[in-house]
């Protein structure tokens, strides 16, 4: 009886709950920051050379868009990011699968990989620059390393944590080794594998900006920041930061949406 009363009370309160309000709460901090920025620029609370006005940044944004410079820089960065992400993800899936499935392979390469992943990514920059120069090849190698590690770790962990109950069912039904791997182990590891791919996408984009900032040869959105810094154009620096943040947010939102669809598909399959 009490459960029925509780459900009735919740139903009565349902119309009073704000609908769709939660999706706008994330805008509170950005809107407040922009308002403070406008106020500080208008009252000249900060040196105008260090903190330009929003109108100046908007004018620079229009100039970059109208001349097409932002599209060329962003296209170069995204091309490098996509190439490094694909290479690193493909290599990570292969290596992670081998480490997770083969005890012999894990004994041979596991300790070396565990040592490799402890080395800071940016520590490889001097070696990469000597071996591959400062061009696109060096940047793609750097991005591939950024994408490789999370995919290997999550793929290997996902395979190793396959529930024993599923493996027992496969044994009872007389599955072959190949059937067990393709129909039991890999589907069970898919959420962990997708997490690794998602992290690789984010890490490779962050590494793209770092590579362009440290390996300065070529065109890219990171080079836009360098140009603004060298010429003391804070409007160009802020514009580049906004573009980088928006692209990163778009990647994160797209990956999350794909993850939700994958989760629903896995739920229906199960």
N, C-alpha and C positions, 0 to 999 in steps of 0.2 A: 504493500500500500504506500509506504514512504517513497519507494522508487518512482511510483506513478505520480505522486505529488511533486517530487523533485523535477521530473521531466516536464510536468505542466508549468512549473515556475520558470524553468529555462525557456520554454516556448513562449511564455508571456513576456519575458525580458528580451527575446530575440529582436523585435522591432526597434527596441531602444538602443541596440548596439550600433555603433558607427559603421557604415558600409563603405569599404574602399579607402577608409582613412589611413590604414596602416601603410599603404603603398606610397603615401606622400610624406611620411615621417622622415624618410631618408633625405628629403630636400631641405630640412630645417637648417642643418649646419651649413651647407653650401650657400643657401640664400642669406643666412646671417653673415657669413664670411664676405660675400659680395657686398652686402650693405655696409659693413665696416670698412671695406676697401674703398668704396665710393665716398664714404664720409671722411676717411683719412686723406684721400686725394683732394677732396674739395676744400677741406680746412687746412691743407698743407701741413699736416701733423708730422709727415716724414719727408725727407729730402726728395723732391720730384724726380731727381736723377736715379734714385734707388727704387722708388715706388711710383710708377707711371699710372695715370688714370685709366679706368676701364674703357673710356672712349678712345684713348690712344691705342689700346690693345685691339679694340674692335676695328679701328682704322687699319692697323697692321694686318689683321686677319683678312680684311677685305682685299688689301693689296696683294697678300700672298695667294689668295684664292683667284683673284682676277688675273694675275700674271701666270698662274698655274705652277708657281714654284712649290707650293705646299703639296700639290698632287704628285709632282715628280719626286720630291724628297720622301713623301710617305709611300709612294709606290716602290721606291728602291728599298726602303726599310722593310716593308711587308714582303717583298720578294725574298730578301735574305732570311727573314724570320720563317717564312713558309718552307724554304729549302732546308734550313738547319733543323726545323721542327720535324719535317718528314724523315730526314736522314737519321736524326737522333732517335725518333720514335721507332722507326723500323729496326734499327740496331738494338734498341732497348728491348723491344718485344722478343727478338730472337735470343738475345743474351739472357734475359729474365726467364724465358721459357726453359732454356737449357739448364740454367742454375736451379730452377724449381723442380724440374723433372728428373734430372740426372745427378745422383749422388757423386758419381765419379767426376763429372764436369764441375760440380760444386767444390769438391776437394782440390781440383786442379786450379780453378780460376777464382773461386770464392774469396780466399784470403787476399789475392791481388786486387780484386774489385773493391773489397772492403777498405783496403788502404787507399785506392784511387779516389773513392768518393769522399774521403776525409780531406783531400787537398782542395783548398779554396779555388773556385772556378777562375777567379781573376789572377791566380798565381800562374796560370798557364799562358797568360798574355805574352810575356817575354819570349817564351819558347815558340809559341805560335807565330809571333811576328818575325822571328829569325828564320823559321822553317818555311813559312808561307807568305811572308811580306806583310803589307798593310792593306791589301786590296780585299775584294769580295771573298776570295777563297779563304783567307785567314778568318774573316768574320763568320763565314758559314761553318768552318771547323769549330770555332768558339761556340756558336749557337747549338751545334750538334752535341757538343759535350754538355751544354746546359740542359738539353732535352733528354739526353741519354739516361742520366742517373735516376731521376724519379720514375721513369718507365721501368727500368730494370728492377728497382727495389720493390715497387708495388706489384709488378707482374710476378716476381719470384715469391713474394709474401702471399699473394692471392692464390697461387698454385699450391703452396705448402700448407695453407690453412683450409684446404678442402675438407668438409666435414667427413669424419670416418664413416658415418652412417651411409653417406652416398657411395663411398667406395665399397662398403660391404654389400649394398644393393647391387652394384655393378658386378661384384664377384659372384653373388648368388645367381644372377641372370647369365653368367658365363660370358661377360664382355671380354673381348680381346684387349690387349694393351692400347691399341690405337683407338678402339671404341671408348674405352674408359677415359682417355685423354680428351678426345674430341666431343664426347657426349656428356661427360660428367665433370672432369677437372676444369677444362677451359670455361664452360658456361658458369660454373660456380665461382671462378676467379674473375669473371667479367667486371663486376663492380670495382674491384681493386685495380684491375687493368685500366679501366676508364679513369679512375682517380689519378693514376700515374700519367695518362695521356693529358688530362686536364692540367695537372701541375706542369707538365712539359710545355704546354702551350703558353702558360703564364710566364714560366721561367725563361723560355726562349725569347719572349717579347721584352722582358726586362734586360736580358743579356744583349738584345739587339741594340738598345740604347747605350749600354755600357761599351759594347764593341765599337760602335760608331764614335763614341766619345774618346776612347783610348786608341783605336786604330783609325786615325782621322782621315785617311785617304778615301775619296769617293763622296757620293751624295747620300743623304739620308736625313731623317728628322732629328737625329742626334747631332748632325753637323749644323742644323739650323740653330740649335742651342749654342754650339760653339761659336758660330758667326755672331749671334747676338751678344754673347759674352765678350768676345774679342773687340767688338765695336761699341761696347757698353750700351747696347740697345735692350733695355729691360722689357720693352714692349714685345720684341721678338722672342726673348727668352720665355716670357709668360705665355705667349701664344703657343710656342713649341711645347711647353709643359701641359697646356690645356689639350692639345692634340694628342699627346702621348697618353694622358689620362683617359681621354675619351675612347681611344683605340683599345686600351687595356680594359676599360669597363665593357666595351662591346664584346671583346673576346670572352670575358668572364661571363657575361649574360648569355651569350650564345652557347658556351660550354655547359652552363647550368641548365639551360632549356633542353639541350640534347641529352644531358644526364637524366632529367626527369622523364623524357620520352623513353629512354633506354630502360629506366626503372619500371615504367608501366608495362613495357614490352616483356621484360623479364617476369613481371608479376603475372601477366596473362599466360606466358609460356609455362610457368611453374604450376 
